[in-house]
């Protein structure tokens, strides 16, 4: 496709403060299409940008990042979308191809990437592991600074997930340079972990160091085994208090990017990043448009659009 890395810098850069928040489609949901097709479809649905998967079995395989990411960014920009961030399979500086990913992304003007993957080991104390994760994060911050990029640690929910408790990732990052290592706060997962008031406290704690926000909704249901578990659902159909959260987001001065995640089964195999579809394309598009319209409405009500 013949684009130099530097050619994309001004178009791929994150939105400036004061502009409306960019709403990015998560390319995991479009793995059944190539990047050009995914970008065109996301643009037709009404997204502002694409959060591209640069990880194993993603749209860009890490070992091919130097060749394939520039082509992917060109396809994204050609569709009229922005490319403000990527989701990378980077855990620490030892992750395969980590430096190549950062070098290539930075040259293309992509200055933010999703990072994560720390797991608790029950054979070690939590304070000990926090110290270990802080050392790993410090090393990653140093590498990020060399390339002028910022890693955003994604907050998942669940047993063994570092960052699910929120205070733990804060304790790791609080003394580091958050222009190099920060948080990608997932309000859906935050509500799973603290549905009554815990999500409020953790949002207050993490929003000042959050460079990205992921949006999804859920409700508690009994699964096939009769065990209560989170059931992801369409935006506005679950228990996430978006009006209160977006009011907090506005007060925080957050400037994006914001990612819309649709991980409920009605989306077909696209909800889990499969490379095939189990529902008609027209149904997929309808669900995407519905959730995006709900999100746009919430952002407008919250003074964020």
C-alpha positions in Angstrom: 0.0 0.0 0.0 3.1 2.2 0.0 2.6 4.5 3.0 5.6 5.7 5.0 5.2 5.6 8.8 5.6 9.3 9.2 2.7 10.0 6.7 0.1 9.0 9.2 1.3 11.0 12.2 -1.1 13.9 12.1 -4.1 11.7 11.3 -3.5 8.9 13.7 -2.8 11.1 16.8 -5.1 11.1 19.8 -7.9 13.7 19.8 -6.9 17.0 21.4 -8.5 18.0 24.8 -11.6 20.0 24.3 -12.8 18.1 21.3 -15.6 15.5 21.5 -14.5 12.1 22.6 -13.5 9.7 19.9 -15.6 6.5 20.0 -13.5 3.5 18.7 -14.8 0.2 17.5 -12.8 -2.7 18.9 -11.4 -4.6 15.9 -11.7 -7.9 17.9 -15.4 -7.8 16.9 -14.4 -7.5 13.2 -11.9 -10.4 13.0 -14.1 -12.0 10.4 -13.1 -9.2 8.0 -9.7 -7.9 6.9 -8.6 -4.5 8.1 -9.9 -2.6 5.0 -13.3 -4.3 5.2 -13.5 -3.8 9.0 -12.6 -0.2 8.7 -15.1 0.5 6.0 -17.9 -1.3 7.9 -17.0 0.5 11.2 -17.1 3.8 9.4 -20.5 3.1 7.8 -21.9 2.2 11.3 -20.7 5.6 12.6 -17.6 5.1 14.7 -14.9 7.7 14.9 -11.9 5.3 15.1 -10.7 1.8 15.2 -8.8 0.1 18.2 -6.8 -2.4 16.2 -5.7 -5.7 17.6 -1.9 -6.1 17.3 -1.6 -9.5 19.1 -1.6 -13.2 18.3 -4.6 -14.1 16.1 -5.4 -10.3 15.9 -5.7 -8.2 12.8 -1.9 -7.7 12.9 0.3 -10.5 14.1 3.1 -9.1 16.3 5.9 -10.7 14.3 4.7 -8.9 11.2 4.1 -5.5 12.8 6.7 -3.6 10.9 5.3 -4.7 7.6 1.6 -5.0 8.3 0.8 -2.2 10.8 1.5 0.7 8.3 -0.7 -1.0 5.8 -3.4 -1.5 8.4 -3.3 2.2 9.5 -3.4 3.3 5.8 -6.6 1.2 5.4 -8.1 2.7 8.6 -7.4 6.3 7.6 -8.6 5.7 4.0 -12.0 4.7 5.4 -12.3 8.1 7.2 -11.6 6.7 10.7 -8.9 7.6 13.2 -6.3 5.2 14.6 -5.6 6.7 18.1 -4.7 3.4 19.8 -4.0 -0.3 19.4 -4.6 -3.3 21.7 -1.3 -5.1 22.0 -0.5 -8.4 23.6 2.2 -6.8 25.7 2.6 -7.7 29.3 6.1 -6.4 29.9 9.4 -5.6 28.1 10.0 -9.3 27.6 6.8 -9.9 25.6 7.6 -11.1 22.1 8.1 -8.3 19.6 7.2 -5.6 22.2 9.8 -3.1 21.1 9.0 -3.6 17.4 5.3 -2.9 18.1 6.1 0.3 20.1 8.6 1.5 17.5 6.2 1.0 14.6 3.2 2.4 16.3 5.0 5.5 17.4 6.3 6.1 13.9 2.7 6.0 12.7 1.6 8.5 15.3 -0.2 6.0 17.5 0.7 7.1 21.0 -1.5 4.9 23.1 -1.9 1.1 23.4 -3.8 -1.3 25.6 -1.5 -3.3 27.9 -2.2 -5.9 30.6 -2.0 -9.5 31.7 -0.6 -9.5 35.2 -2.0 -12.4 37.2 -1.8 -13.1 40.9 0.1 -16.2 42.1 -1.6 -17.6 45.2 1.8 -19.0 46.4 3.1 -15.4 46.9 1.9 -12.6 49.1 0.0 -9.7 47.4 2.5 -7.0 48.6 5.4 -9.0 47.2 3.7 -9.3 43.8 2.7 -5.6 43.8 6.4 -4.8 44.1 7.3 -7.2 41.3 4.6 -5.8 39.0 5.8 -2.3 39.8 9.3 -3.2 38.7 8.0 -4.6 35.5 5.8 -1.5 34.9 8.8 0.7 35.6 10.8 -1.1 33.0 7.9 -0.8 30.5 7.6 2.9 31.2 11.2 3.4 30.4 10.8 1.6 27.0 7.6 3.6 26.3 9.4 6.8 26.9 12.0 6.0 24.3 9.2 5.8 21.8 6.9 8.5 23.1 4.0 6.2 23.7 1.8 5.4 26.7 0.6 2.0 27.8 -2.9 1.8 29.3 -3.5 -1.1 31.7 -6.9 -2.7 31.0 -8.9 -3.4 34.1 -10.6 -6.8 33.9 -12.7 -8.5 36.5 -12.3 -11.9 38.0 -10.4 -14.1 40.4 -6.6 -13.8 39.9 -6.9 -10.7 37.7 -4.4 -8.1 38.8 -6.2 -4.7 38.4 -9.6 -6.1 39.2 -9.4 -4.6 42.7 -8.4 -1.3 41.1 -6.4 -0.2 44.1 -3.7 -2.7 43.2 -3.0 -1.2 39.7 -3.2 2.3 41.3 -0.5 1.3 43.9 1.7 0.1 41.1 1.3 3.2 38.9 1.0 6.0 41.5 4.7 6.7 41.7 5.4 6.2 38.0 5.1 8.6 35.0 1.5 8.2 33.9 2.4 9.7 30.5 4.2 6.4 29.9 2.1 3.9 31.9 -1.5 4.5 32.7 -5.0 2.8 32.9 -7.6 1.8 30.4 -10.6 1.8 32.8 -13.3 -0.6 31.8 -16.5 0.6 33.6 -18.2 -2.7 32.9 -15.6 -4.8 34.7 -15.3 -2.1 37.4 -19.1 -2.5 38.1 -18.8 -6.3 38.2 -16.2 -5.9 41.0 -18.0 -3.1 42.8 -21.6 -2.9 41.8 -23.0 -0.8 44.6 -20.4 1.8 45.5 -17.0 0.2 44.8 -17.0 1.3 41.2 -17.5 4.9 42.3 -14.5 4.8 44.6 -12.3 3.0 42.1 -13.3 5.4 39.3 -12.4 8.3 41.5 -9.1 6.6 42.2 -8.2 5.7 38.6 -9.8 8.4 36.4 -6.9 10.8 37.1 -4.4 8.3 35.6 -6.7 6.9 32.9 -5.8 7.6 29.3 -8.5 5.3 27.8 -12.0 4.1 28.7 -13.7 0.9 27.7 -17.5 0.8 27.8 -19.7 -2.3 28.1 -22.8 -3.4 30.1 -23.8 -6.5 32.0 -26.3 -8.0 34.5 -26.0 -10.8 37.0 -27.6 -14.1 35.9 -27.4 -17.8 36.8 -25.4 -19.7 34.2 -26.1 -23.3 33.0 -24.5 -24.7 36.1 -26.8 -22.6 38.3 -24.0 -20.2 39.4 -24.4 -16.5 39.5 -22.1 -14.9 36.9 -21.9 -11.6 34.9 -23.8 -11.8 31.7 -22.7 -9.2 29.2 -25.6 -7.4 27.4 -26.5 -4.5 25.2 -25.6 -1.0 26.3 -28.3 0.3 28.7 -29.8 -3.1 29.3 -27.7 -3.9 32.4 -26.6 -2.4 35.7 -23.8 -0.1 34.7 -24.7 3.5 35.9 -23.5 5.3 32.8 -25.1 8.7 33.6 -23.2 8.9 36.9 -20.0 7.5 35.4 -20.0 10.0 32.5 -20.6 12.8 34.9 -17.5 11.7 36.7 -15.7 11.4 33.4 -16.6 14.9 32.4 -15.4 16.3 35.7 -12.1 14.4 35.3 -11.2 16.2 32.1 -10.7 12.8 30.3 -9.9 13.3 26.6 -10.2 9.8 25.1 -10.0 7.5 23.3 -13.2 5.7 24.3 -13.8 2.1 23.2 -17.2 0.4 22.8 -16.9 -3.3 23.7 -19.8 -5.6 22.7 -19.0 -9.0 24.3 -22.5 -10.5 24.6 -23.4 -13.7 22.7 -26.1 -12.1 20.6 -23.3 -10.6 18.5 -22.5 -14.1 17.3 -18.9 -15.3 17.3 -17.8 -11.7 16.7 -18.3 -11.0 20.4 -15.3 -13.2 21.2 -13.0 -12.3 18.3 -13.6 -15.4 16.2 -12.8 -15.3 12.5 -16.2 -16.4 11.4 -19.7 -15.2 12.0 -22.7 -17.1 13.3 -25.3 -14.4 12.7 -26.2 -12.5 9.5 -24.2 -9.4 8.8 -27.3 -7.3 8.8 -28.1 -8.4 12.3 -24.5 -7.7 13.5 -24.7 -4.2 12.0 -28.1 -3.6 13.6 -26.7 -4.5 17.1 -23.6 -2.3 16.5 -25.7 0.7 15.5 -28.1 0.2 18.4 -25.3 0.2 21.0 -23.4 3.1 19.4 -26.6 5.1 19.3 -27.2 4.5 23.0 -23.6 5.5 23.8 -23.9 8.7 21.7 -27.1 9.6 23.5 -25.5 9.0 26.9 -22.4 11.1 26.0 -24.6 13.9 24.8 -26.7 13.9 28.0 -23.4 13.9 29.9 -22.1 16.9 28.0 -19.3 14.8 26.4 -20.4 15.1 22.8 
